[in-house]
């Protein structure tokens, strides 16, 4: 099969995380003689939590390795998967894709906005979001949460913040899904509990829904990201592009404390 490979020009072969990590070794061992002799392999770590063995191999066989921020690079530099190849490892700060995340050019929101008309744009988006989810159409402070629901993302802190926000009369919109069905069920139960305890100030949308995520970024006032650790998460970067205020835990550089700013919002179990 290799003999049939077309001769193509490629300068860099980028590999990302455990899922394409084996490409680094396969390329060096088996494929580089088939027309890609000058190509170099760059391996990027997005999250060292998953697939450490594959990542260790890719670190060994890649020419350069990067990760999503200088801080995360420092944080994981002593890890056994990284340490012996530290000389080729660099942190390059992650960024959002402005073609996809731009409130001035976003097909999922009603009124395009920039810093010039941000108040008008966010007001229209909040009303559309409230209408879509059946929330009271009121100018209450609204907290958005858009997240994988896993322990990394601080789910106990998310739950705590939802209750506190409800107590204080805010609205909460959570969009998230859990790969672990026990956590997913836990959130379904939370939605039911919230619905019976409060008068509908929040929605838990327990699915993956990209159009809805755009509307939440545009319509909410705050974004909650209480991650236990975060290799430069994109959520708060996207949120700032849409004029939300991020509420976060301090992570990085071995920070272990719970410097968490609790917020106030609300929820219910209606389908989203
Ligand atoms: P991770 O890669 O650890 O999941 P990031 O913060 O790097 O976390 O990226 C998460 C991205 O996925 C964010 O841009 C967020 O908007 C999006 N996202 C997460 N959960 C959902 C969901 N349920 N529906 C739509 N988008 C989601």
Boltz pocket constraint, residues with backbone or C-beta under 6 A from the ligand:
constraints:
  - pocket:
      binder: B
      contacts: [[A, 146], [A, 147], [A, 148], [A, 175], [A, 176], [A, 177], [A, 205], [A, 207], [A, 208], [A, 209], [A, 210], [A, 213], [A, 231], [A, 232], [A, 233], [A, 234], [A, 235], [A, 236], [A, 238]]
      max_distance: 6.0
